[in-house]
Amino acid sequence: MKINGREVGFLYTVGAYCDISDYVAANPDVSAASAEVKKAVMMNRAYNESRGITEGGLTVEELRACPLYVMIELRDEMQKAEDEGLKRTVEAKEKKDKGVA
């Protein structure tokens, strides 16, 4: 999706999951909206790290300054990334047990 004229992506990794869980645990009074913005930043960071992108990551301040319609689009993109992150993409075959009749 485009935010402030640049393309940004999101990736739901174990690291992003841990980071947002740690953030919410450390900030029990945080609102759902603020946690969601922070989650977007963390998922964008995971996306950038996976692709070797070192500049241009989203910030909380940048997202807070966006019009509200951006949050609706952001939620959709984050949900897509979460759905993809939860899909198993490789299936392992079970080994056949030799010697068992």
N, C-alpha and C positions, 0 to 999 in steps of 0.2 A: 504494500500500500504506500501511497505517497503522503508524507507529512512535511509540511513547510517546504514543498518543492523537491524533496528527495525521497528516493525509494528506501523503505525500511522493511525488514523481515523479522519474523519471530520463530523461535525454536523452543520447544518444551523438552528440556533435558532433565536428568536427575539433578544436576547442579542448580538449574533454575528453580526446580521444585524445592530443593533444600533451602535455597536463598530466600524464597518467599515465605516458606514455613518458619525459618529463623527470624525473618523480619516481623512477621505477625506475632510470634511468641515473645519477641523482645519489645513489642509495642502493642500490648493488649487493648489499648484504648483507640487504636487507629480505626478510622472509618473504612467501610467496605470500598468506598470510592477511592480513597487514598491508597489502600492496599492494592487495588486493581491497577492504578497508575504505576505503582512501584513494580508490580508483577510485569507490566508491559516493558518497563525499562530492563528488568532482569531477563526476560525472554528475548528482547532485542540484543542484549549483550551476548547471550548464548548463541544466537544466530550469527552475530558478527564474529565471535571467537571461532565458530566452526568453519568460517569462510576466510579467516585471516584478515578480516577488516579491523583496522586499528583506530579509525577516526569516524566521526559522524554518528556516534551512538546517541540514542534518545536519552533525554534527561527528564527528571520529574518536573523541573521548572518549565521546560519546553512544552510538555504535555499539558500542564496546568494552564498554560496561556492559550491553548487551542480552543476553538469554538466547540460547543458540546457535541455537535454532530460528529466530530472526529472521534469522540469516545465511543459512539455507537459503531462506527466502522472499525475502530480498534478492537472492540469486543469480538466482533465477527472474525477478524483476522487472528486474534489470540485463540479463539475457540477452534478454528481450523488447525492451528499449530498444535494445540493440545490434543485434538483428535488424531492428528498424524503421529504425535509423540507416543500415543497410547497403542498404536497399531503395531502388531508384530509383523515384521517384514521378512524374517528368515525363519524357516521351519527346519528343525533338525530331524533327521530320520533316526528312529530307534535302531540300535544294533541288534542283530539277530543273535540269540543266545545259542552258541554252539554246544552240542553235547546234550541238550535237553530234547527228548523225543516228544 
